[in-house]
Each structure stands twice: as structure tokens, then as C-alpha cells.
């Protein structure tokens, strides 16, 4: 008689999923840039996952015997622990589009990415750990009374990002795994360009433009270019979001000029026209 002792472990796919979560990376930004942004918005948590096992001892097996569902169902008097069928689960989510959040101006005000964990009958699974992997880090969230969990998205740079979502399961429930894409757009910007009027004899003639984001924040240290009468002048915005350039115009007439911010990974491009009159 052979005595066979073995452990039925949670599927090794759990370990693979966890590895994917740890390695998942936003697709369109350098890792240092993304990590800095996320770390200002969402506190990371160390993740350790214990994979429970059920010990099964089977006796009185012939050499050519095999274990199947029927063996687990019948009562032969042998010492057998019946395997417990777990309930299937699924993660409900939607890919998300949002706008860049720049901590210096916006603080932690990003929109939330929402997921819901339900069972095979679409009933919420409550109080379970959901793990969201992004850029080499894992964020732990516990499902609420509706099976919901959320993660605030405070990414400073535009682009598409991948997020891996995982529920590792437990004694009652099977595991689930999904991958979501979050698209971050650069902030919409405005330029305010006042008209100017100077006498031809004036020694100093200037053009100005004020740069603001979609929330009305005055944006500093951004280069604005002014093009007038075939020449281009450039200056950076000051602490009040104002860029000022001196221009050389002497012929008496009204000139049209263009002020332009070329944009970057966080702030979108914007162009505005104005007029300057030389009397």
C-alpha cells in the first residue's frame, strides 16, 4: 500500500500574475518620471501575499490509480478531504481618460480609477484585497460594500499607461486578472495677450503674454515666443505667468503679432494673436 501525501496549492498562475503586477509599466513615459508623479499622489504599500494550501492525504491507492473528481466525491471510508469548489470572480473596469495633474499647481486632485469585484452571479465581493500594479509598484485596496475599489490618478505627464489589476482569490473565491489603459492628456492652456500702443519715438516697446492652465493657475518658467514684423522674440514666464519681450518697431502702423507656447508633456500648446500700434 502506498501512502501519498501532497498539497493542492493555489494555481501557479497567481505567482505569474504577481510578477506581472510588479513589472507592469506605463507605456509612454520614462520610469523615473512616472514614479515621481505617482508617489506624490498615492502612498505605496508593501505587498506580501500568502498562498494558502489544503493538505490532502490519500491512502489505499494502487500504483496505477489516479485522482479525479469522482474519487473526491465518493465516501469509501478512506481518509479523504473533499476539495472545496471555489466561486468564480471577475473584475469590472473601464479604460480611463484624464488630464495631467501637476503637483506644484494642482496638489492631489486627480480623478479616480474605479474597479468592482463581483462573483459569477454578479454579486459584489466585499472586503477582499484588490491589487493594482503600475510602474513596478503595487497599490493595495480593499473592496467596499459594493465590491468597489479605487485609485487616485495623479500623473503629471501625458500619454497612455497600463495598469494591471489582480484579485488573488482565497478559500471561497477564484482569482481574477485584468489590464486597463489610462490615457493622460496634457493640460489645456490659455494665453492672454493685451493690445499695445506706442509712439514711434518711444525708446522701449514691449509685448506681453500671460500663461494659465485649465484651472486658472499662472504657470511660470515656460518659454513664450512672439513673432511680429517677420522677427521672433522669446522670453520665459515669470512667477505671475507673464512673459515680456522688447521689440524693435519704428514705422507708424498697426502690426499683428503672434504669441505661442509650444507645450510640453504636462502643458498643452497654445497660440494667441494680438495687435501693437505704432503712432
Secondary structure, DSSP 8 states (H G I E B T S, - for coil): -EEEEEEEE--THHHHHHHHHHH---TTS-HHHHHHHHHTTS----------EEEEEEEEE-TT----HHHHHS--SS--------B-EEEEE--EEEE---HHHH-S---EEEEEEEETTS-B--S-EEEEEETTEEEEEE--TTSEEEEE----S-EEEEEEEEE---SSB--EEEEEEEEEE-B--EEE---EEE-TT-S--EEEEEEE-TT--B--S-EEEEEETTEEEEEE--TTSEEEEE----SSEEEEEEEEE---SSB--EEEEEEEEE-
